[in-house]
Every structure is written in C-alpha cells, then in structure tokens.
Amino acid sequence: MFNLPAETFWWLVPWPFIWLGLGVILYFKLKREDEAEENENHS
C-alpha cells in the first residue's frame, strides 16, 4: 500500500486511533469535571 515498507506502514496506521482514543478520554474527563463544578456552584 502506497509502496511503503511494511514496518513503516504499521508505524503509521495506529496513530489516528490512538489520537481518537485520547480525545474521547479527555473529552469525558473534562466533561465530568465541568459537571462537578456546575453542581458545586448551584448548591
């Protein structure tokens, strides 16, 4: 594929999934912190 050596190909392939995973984890972590802050402010 793209005439790359197999090793290079396998170095490149996982990165979009890794960044996607990190993004989702950070999103939920920050969202939970935001909700906790909102709940503190309301009480």
Summary of the structure (lengths in Angstrom):
residues: 43
radius of gyration: 18.8
end to end distance: 57.8
largest distance: 60.9
contacts: 74
relative contact order: 0.09
helix: 81%
strand: 0%
